[in-house]
Amino acid sequence: EIFIKTGLKQHEEKKGWGSKGVLKLNINGKDYYDMENSSWWDSSWNYRFKYTIINDDLPDTESLPNFPLHIDLNGAPAGFWTHVSSETGDDIRVLDCNDSDQLEGIHLEGWNYKSKLGHIWVKKTIAQKNGTNTDCAYVYYGNASADAAWDKEGTYDANYVGVWHLDETTGNHHLDATDKSNDSTTETVTQQGADIGRVNGADEFDGSDDYVNVPDKDALDLSSTGTIEVWAKSDRAWPSDIDSYYFRNFVSKATSGQAVN
């Protein structure tokens, strides 16, 4: 299991000197940049911030390909919400740590421009950089003419059979964020999508008979290998004996009996 820790840094404005010592020239009141030699990805974007990824548990010789990286904008650097040029975030782009390769598979969750809240999900290969146990990404913004570049389904590679953010508050269903369309059809929960979650909304379950139902498919059958991940918070302390009756199942393919509790 790999644990990824992340951190935001103060945003940067496009400046006169790049990391390679590139001078901004002003001729007759107009700024000119040597972008071929500059460290700045695209002169049409005026701002960026660096997102640091600390991956202490990733061996030096290994990488974590196609990882859905989460960037929490609720603590975005000062200046981000002032300079992002679209109320829908359409000018946001994410670059790899080399500051040249644009990352694909990007989408927003819980975006609220007025309240300054939002989350970015983007597909990125996490790797060690120069033996420092760190990787990074650059978030660019500040281009009023940029079109949206969202690709929600592209955030997750073909190995994912289902991802549910549980943020829909109406419709008695939750949508699968992957391209597999394993949307839930029915659910019985105490609160749908509006509870406080780690990322945007969440469902509240009563711990007795609440559930979210996804229709059965062969692709959802558990094989000899695989990963099931659930972000959950209990309203009581976990029992000392986690094998006890009180340790509830999060995911089950059964429809009756103790297996569904």
FISE-884920 format. One line per field, with one value per residue (C-alpha): residue number from 0; residue in one letter; x negated, y, z negated. Coordinates in steps of 0.02 Angstrom, whole numbers. Layout:
<atoms>
nr <- [NUM  ...]
rest <- [A  ...]
X <- [X  ...]
Y <- [Y  ...]
Z <- [Z  ...]
</atoms>
This chain:
<atoms>
nr <- [0  1  2  3  4  5  6  7  8  9  10  11  12  13  14  15  16  17  18  19  20  21  22  23  24  25  26  27  28  29  30  31  32  33  34  35  36  37  38  39  40  41  42  43  44  45  46  47  48  49  50  51  52  53  54  55  56  57  58  59  60  61  62  63  64  65  66  67  68  69  70  71  72  73  74  75  76  77  78  79  80  81  82  83  84  85  86  87  88  89  90  91  92  93  94  95  96  97  98  99  100  101  102  103  104  105  106  107  108  109  110  111  112  113  114  115  116  117  118  119  120  121  122  123  124  125  126  127  128  129  130  131  132  133  134  135  136  137  138  139  140  141  142  143  144  145  146  147  148  149  150  151  152  153  154  155  156  157  158  159  160  161  162  163  164  165  166  167  168  169  170  171  172  173  174  175  176  177  178  179  180  181  182  183  184  185  186  187  188  189  190  191  192  193  194  195  196  197  198  199  200  201  202  203  204  205  206  207  208  209  210  211  212  213  214  215  216  217  218  219  220  221  222  223  224  225  226  227  228  229  230  231  232  233  234  235  236  237  238  239  240  241  242  243  244  245  246  247  248  249  250  251  252  253  254  255  256  257  258  259  260]
rest <- [E  I  F  I  K  T  G  L  K  Q  H  E  E  K  K  G  W  G  S  K  G  V  L  K  L  N  I  N  G  K  D  Y  Y  D  M  E  N  S  S  W  W  D  S  S  W  N  Y  R  F  K  Y  T  I  I  N  D  D  L  P  D  T  E  S  L  P  N  F  P  L  H  I  D  L  N  G  A  P  A  G  F  W  T  H  V  S  S  E  T  G  D  D  I  R  V  L  D  C  N  D  S  D  Q  L  E  G  I  H  L  E  G  W  N  Y  K  S  K  L  G  H  I  W  V  K  K  T  I  A  Q  K  N  G  T  N  T  D  C  A  Y  V  Y  Y  G  N  A  S  A  D  A  A  W  D  K  E  G  T  Y  D  A  N  Y  V  G  V  W  H  L  D  E  T  T  G  N  H  H  L  D  A  T  D  K  S  N  D  S  T  T  E  T  V  T  Q  Q  G  A  D  I  G  R  V  N  G  A  D  E  F  D  G  S  D  D  Y  V  N  V  P  D  K  D  A  L  D  L  S  S  T  G  T  I  E  V  W  A  K  S  D  R  A  W  P  S  D  I  D  S  Y  Y  F  R  N  F  V  S  K  A  T  S  G  Q  A  V  N]
X <- [0  -66  -27  -34  -51  -29  -52  -14  -136  -108  -53  -175  -144  -224  -383  -526  -653  -625  -724  -845  -874  -755  -725  -556  -574  -456  -456  -341  -234  -216  -292  -390  -446  -568  -455  -566  -696  -584  -523  -346  -231  -123  -125  65  79  26  18  -27  -62  -167  -87  -213  -186  -281  -285  -392  -322  -361  -523  -656  -646  -457  -319  -132  -59  106  141  297  212  322  283  384  420  505  334  273  131  172  213  286  469  429  341  429  515  675  814  821  633  617  442  367  230  116  -63  -179  -330  -437  -325  -303  -188  -5  85  243  396  441  605  671  778  875  826  900  817  911  873  694  713  664  561  458  441  309  222  35  -106  -183  -371  -523  -617  -805  -799  -705  -544  -448  -355  -253  -127  -97  78  92  234  269  317  486  495  462  593  634  526  623  613  693  694  512  458  471  383  459  421  554  726  813  785  927  899  1070  1096  1263  1398  1551  1615  1596  1439  1250  1155  1001  858  772  821  899  1068  1095  1217  1320  1506  1579  1521  1588  1482  1507  1438  1394  1241  1263  1167  992  866  678  701  861  1023  1053  1194  1244  1282  1375  1269  1420  1510  1450  1372  1327  1370  1271  1342  1244  1118  981  854  897  855  706  556  403  324  395  422  579  560  689  672  782  798  886  989  925  759  709  726  567  619  640  706  856  1034  1015  885  999  970  938  958  1054  1123  1247  1427  1481  1415  1272  1162  1262  1244]
Y <- [0  171  324  489  653  816  1001  1165  1306  1491  1533  1607  1742  1737  1837  1915  1781  1596  1461  1462  1648  1703  1889  1966  2108  2256  2340  2488  2437  2255  2108  1974  1805  1676  1529  1404  1421  1472  1359  1427  1303  1422  1611  1616  1558  1693  1597  1428  1341  1189  1038  932  744  654  468  395  219  207  111  207  90  86  202  208  224  308  361  471  617  723  909  995  1176  1216  1267  1337  1463  1646  1719  1564  1612  1790  1744  1588  1664  1564  1540  1360  1332  1303  1379  1253  1142  1020  987  846  883  919  1071  1026  874  915  782  706  637  791  840  947  893  1004  1161  1320  1478  1596  1493  1459  1270  1133  978  925  743  705  549  549  425  448  419  458  613  616  504  634  535  676  708  858  933  1112  1188  1327  1454  1633  1619  1699  1630  1447  1315  1175  1019  901  713  635  457  475  504  316  187  26  -70  25  -56  77  240  323  496  489  675  670  739  699  562  416  359  386  393  290  409  279  232  69  151  50  179  138  116  124  174  191  308  428  572  567  662  806  744  811  701  702  762  857  769  598  481  451  269  216  58  -54  -68  79  36  91  -39  -62  -190  -352  -370  -498  -357  -330  -508  -516  -606  -674  -501  -327  -176  -110  60  150  318  307  387  302  399  284  209  52  -104  -186  -347  -295  -468  -442  -420  -232  -222  -186  -231  -89  -189  -350  -450  -538  -478  -555  -619  -561  -524  -367  -290]
Z <- [0  48  -55  38  -57  34  7  93  121  152  327  451  580  751  720  815  773  798  711  858  845  982  984  1018  1141  1149  1319  1348  1200  1255  1160  1255  1187  1253  1216  1307  1171  1028  889  910  999  1100  1101  1120  939  817  653  581  417  380  296  202  182  44  78  -60  -37  148  184  279  428  443  501  478  653  695  517  490  404  291  275  140  189  24  -40  126  120  97  266  348  330  379  540  602  753  764  638  700  689  876  883  761  831  739  794  743  634  788  818  1001  1015  992  890  962  875  774  694  553  406  286  381  305  368  252  96  153  142  261  298  448  501  633  696  660  643  470  466  362  418  398  245  142  114  194  355  408  526  584  589  719  724  775  959  994  1171  1126  1162  1041  1055  941  963  809  876  930  749  719  827  895  735  637  642  539  446  351  274  186  215  308  193  299  412  290  379  389  552  593  637  748  925  864  824  665  598  445  476  301  130  -45  -150  -293  -191  -7  54  -67  -218  -251  -161  -143  36  73  25  -51  -100  -281  -324  -481  -504  -499  -332  -227  -60  116  248  409  533  545  685  719  714  531  482  365  439  351  352  342  232  149  66  -38  -124  -278  -449  -594  -720  -857  -908  -816  -927  -988  -900  -719  -674  -785  -726  -743  -606  -460  -279  -159  2  29  176  63  54  -110  -276  -385  -233  -194  -368]
</atoms>
